[in-house]
Structures are given as C-alpha cells and as structure tokens.
Amino acid sequence: MQWNNGNGTISPGVVIEDGSGNKLGASSNPMNVQGAISSANPSTVFAFRQTATLSAAALPSQVVVNGVVCTALSANTGTIYVGGVGVTTSTGYPLVAGQSISYAATNASAIYMIGTNTTDVLACTGN
C-alpha cells in the first residue's frame, strides 16, 4: 500500500467495497482519509508486577498500542484469575505458575486480576 504525501488519499493495495459492491480506494475513485494515519510502533516497553488480592483489582494504568502479555510467576503456589471488571475465581481465566495470557487492550487498566492467595504475583509487559 502506498500513502500519498499530504493530500490524504490512499493508492490501492487494498480494495474496499461498500455494501453495493462499489470499490473504494481504486485509482478512479480514491478514498479520502480524514485525520492522521500512523503505523509507528511505540519506542518504549513497559513492565510491572502486581501481587494478587482476594478481590478483583485492575492492573496499573498504562497506555497500550500493541498489547500486554501477563505471566503468573513460576514461584506462585495458587491460581491467578484474569479478566474484565468484576472478574471472580469462577469467571476469570485461570493462570497457574508459569502460564501466560495476552490481551490487545488500549490500556492495561482494562485487565483485572484476583488470586486464591495474597503471595502470588502476575508479571506483565507490553508496549
């Protein structure tokens, strides 16, 4: 796909059709793109650890572009459950020692965790 400098049109490389079969983005009918287009990756990587609690707790607020990977530490003895707001030990995705899960969230704080004990730790990284 080629990006046109300055005028906001996209040269075809991907053809998009509307519900009537009309092609958008073709040479004879360029698609106008409003706003900025960015494909740059973040220049920093974040990492943090959070100790489990016996009630649902959000991960720290951290803007995410490419996603978050969270791993239950290998020394953990219980289970950490992860999910959305209000996650419980019945509804969350279980992680035992050494297991991981990834999310494509826009902020790490959208992910919640709860544990079966208060000594287990969830380590997360992303960008």
N, C-alpha and C positions, 0 to 999 in steps of 0.2 A: 504494500500500500504506500502511496506517495502522498505527502502532505504539501499543499500549495502554500508558498510563503505569503503570509499577510492577508489573503482575502477570504480565508475560512472555507475553501472548497476542498473536497477530497477527491483525488483521482481514483478511478476504480481499481480495485484489487479485491474488493469485497462488494458484491452487488446485493442490495437490499430491495425487496419488493414489498409494496404495500398490499393491503387486503384485496385490491382489484387486479393485482399482477403487474402494476406499473413499476418499472425499475427505477430506483432512486440511486444516485451516485454514478450513473453511466455517463460517458463523455458528453452525450447530447442533453443530459439532464442532471447537472452536478447537484449534489446535496450540500446545502449551506449548513455549516455547523456554527452554532452560537456558543460563545464562551470559550474558555481556554481548554486546550487539549494537552494533556501531559502524560507521558509514558515513563517519566523518570522514576527510578527506584529511590527510596529513602537512603540517605548516606549514613544513617546510624542504625545500630541494632540495640534493642533493649533486652534486659534480662532481670528477673526478680524471682524471689522465693516467698511463698506465703504459707504460714503454718495453719493447719486445719483447725476449725472450730466445730462445735456441736450444733451450730445453727448456720444457715446459709449466709455466706459473705461474698461480696463482689471482689473480684481481683482489682488491683490498683488501676486508676485511670491512666491509660496510655493510648495515644492515637496509633492506629494500626493501618498500614497500607496493604501489606502482603499476607498478613495472618499471624497467628500465635500458635506455638506448639507448647503444650504443658506435659510434664512428666512427673509421675509420683517417684520420689527418691527411692533408691534401692534399699535404704535402711528403714523404710516405712514398715510398720507391723500391722496396720489396719487398712481400711479402704477409704479412698477419697472419691467422692461423687461430684461430677461437674455437670453443669447445665445452665439454663437461664435463670432469671429471677425466680425465687421461691423454690429452688432445687431442694430435694429431700433425698434421704438414703433410699427411698422407694422409687423416685422418678429420675434420679441422676444417672449419668454414665459412670460405671464403676472403674476405678483405676487402682490396681494393687501395685506393689513395689515394682518399679522398672517399666511400667506401662505408660504410654503416651496417647495424647489426642491432639488434633489440630483443629483450629477454627479460622474462618475467614470473616472476622468481625471488624468493624471500623474503630472499635475501642475495646481494650481488654476488660474494661469495667462491665461489659455486657455479659461476661462469663462469671458464673457463681460457683462456689465450691462449699462442700460440707464434708466432715470426716466422721469416722467412727471413734477416733480418739484425738486428743489435742497435742500429740507429739509428731504426727505425720506432716510432711512438707511437700508442697507442689512447686516445682521449678518451671518457670515459663520463659520463653524467649520469642522474639519476633521482630518485625520492622514494618 
